């Protein structure tokens, strides 16, 4: 019996050790554990995951893409210093959802190529919606007149806590300016139509980015972005 035990005990230890080793995988750590995972346009998605990389991770990236109704895609290659020489580590990132993202169903996936050439991933469906308590800017209209010295901006806006102000930032390679709007037509309104014209006579020809920022009375903001090209 003593001779038999010297074989049984080491064998059991090997089995226990093998069972304790976690196979390579990715496990999401969602704050929303029950039901549909819902997030809101203009806010952020807090992402956390445990990654078990077996013999090591060679590359890792995050990919968020629309499934139905959406238009926003986001790719983030995770810097290698975050997982270099770590077989087990936690991934954490706050992903900001742009105000231009359409509501709908999206996939968020975390993908890893391991040092042995194999791939592991975890893909989960999420839903983007509009939070009625947050300020909101609908599709932004941007247009130049024939002389290209006047910029037209228009959008329907809403803020459950009332509009405080709208800031417009225009930025190009050679010219930049910002404008603040607090007119009675929008200020302290719950819903309004924002419509303004901005003089561009001093702006040189080029491509410009436009950012419209709506702030409510609680200091929360919504943003819409666009661009235009001035040729003369």
N, C-alpha and C positions, 0 to 999 in steps of 0.2 A: 504493500500500500504506500509505503514511503517512497519507493521508486516511482510509482505512478504519479504521486503528487508533484514530484519535481518537474514533470512534463505538463501537467494540467494547469498549474498556477501560472507559469510563463505564457502559456497559450491564452489564458483568460485575460492576462494583462495586455497582450497584443490586440485582442479583440476589443477591449475597452478603449485602448488608445486609438484604434482605427475609428471607432464609433464617435470618439470625442472630436475628431478632426472634421471641421466643417467643409463641405464641398464648395467649390467656387460658386458664388452667387451674389446677387444684389437684392437687398431688402429695403423697400421704402419705409420710412418712419413718418407716417402722415399724422398731422394734428387732428384731422377729420377722420375718425376711424369707422364711422357708421354711415351707410348710405352713399349718395352721390357726392363726389368731391367737387365743391363749387367755389369758384373764385370770381373776383369782380374786376371789370375793366377799370383801368386807372389806379388800381391798387397793386399788390404784389403777391407772389406765390412763395411761401416759405418751404423750401425743399430740404429734406434730410434723408440720408440713406446710409445703411451699413453695407460695406463692400468687403467681401471675403474673396481675395484674389488668388487663392491656392499658392502657386510658386512665384507669384508676383504679377503686377499689372504693367503692361507696356504702354497702353494709351487708354484714355477715358474721356467720354464726351456726353453732353446733355443735348437732347434734341426734342423740341416742342413744336408740334405741327398740327394744322387743322384737320379734322375728320369730316365734319359737316357744319356748314354755316359760317365757319371761321375764315380769316384771311391772314392771320399772324403766324409767323414761323420764327423760331429762335434756336440758334445753335451755339453751344458754349463748349469749346475744348478745355477740359480741366487741366490747369498747369501741372506738369509732371512732378514738380517739387512737393506737391500736396500728397502724392502717393508713392513717391520713389522709395524703394526698399521697404515698403509697408505692405504686408500681405493682408492685413485687416485694418481698415480705417473708416472714418465717418466722413461722408460728403455733406456739406451744408452750403446752401446758397439762397439768397433772396432774389427772385426774378421779378422785375418790374413789368407789369402789363401795360403797354402803351394805350393811351386814350383812343387811338385809331383802330384798336383791335375790335373785330366784330364778335358779337356773342355767338356761341355755338359750342360744339363738342370738339375737344382737342385731345391729342395724345401727348403725354410727357414720358420720355424714355431716357434711361441712363444705360450707356453701352460701354463695355470694356473689352479690349483685346489683351489677353494674358500673354505672358512671356513664352508659353508653350504654343502660341499661335491660335488657341481656341478663343471663342467669343462668348461672353455672358451679357445678359441684358435684363431689364425689367421695364415693361411698358404699361402705363396705366392711363385710363380715360379720365379726363376732367371736364368740367362745364364752366364756360365763361358767361357771366351774366352782368347785368347792370344793378348796382346798389343804389336804390332810390334815395338813400340818405346822403349820398355823396354828390358833389357838383358834377355836371355832365355837359359836354359840348358835342353836338351832333356834327355830321359831316361838314367840314370847313370849305367854303367857297373862296377861291383865290383867283383874281383876274387883273390884268393890266388893260388900260385904255389904249386907243390907237396910237397916241403919242408916247406911250410907255412912261409917263411921268406921274401916273396916279394908280395906286393899288387898291383894288376892291376886296374887302373882306366881309364875309357874312356867315352866320351860323345860328341855329337855334340853341339856346342854353337853358339850363335849369339848375336850381340849387335849393334843396329842401330847407336849408338853413339861411337862405337868401344870399343873393349875389353881393359881394363887397366891392370887387373891382375886376377889371380885365386888363392884363398886360400883354402887349404885342412886342415881340422881339424879332427884328429883321437883321440878318447877318450874312455878309458876303466876304470875299477875299479883301476887298478894298473899302468897304463901307458897312457900318453897323449903327443901328439906332434902336431905341425902345420907346414905347408909348404906353401911357396909362389912361384907362377910360373908367370914369365913375359917373357917367351921365344918369339923369333921372330915369331915362328909358330902360336902364338895366339895374341900377343900384337898388339894393334891398328888394329886388323882385325874386319871386320863386321861379317864374318862367319868363323868358324874354327872347327877342330876336336881336342879336348883335349884328350891326351893319355900320361899317366905317370905311372911309376913304383916306389913304395916307399919301402925302405928297412925296414923290420920289425924284424930284428935279435934281437934287444934289447927289443922287446915287449914280455911280458909274455903271456902264454896261457890265453884265456878268450874271452868274447864277446865285440866287439868294435863298436862304432857308428862312421860313417863317414859323414862329412858335407863338401860339395863343394860349395864355394861361388864365384860367378862371379861378378866382379865390372866393370862397364863401365867408360868412361872418364868423365862422369858427376857425378860419385859417386853413381849411382843407382846400386842395387844389385839384383841378382837372386840366389836362393839356391836350392840344391838338397841334399837329405839325404838318407843314407842306413846303412847297418851294415854287419859285418862278424864275424865269430867265428874262433879263432885260437886254435887248439887243441894240438899243440906241439911247 
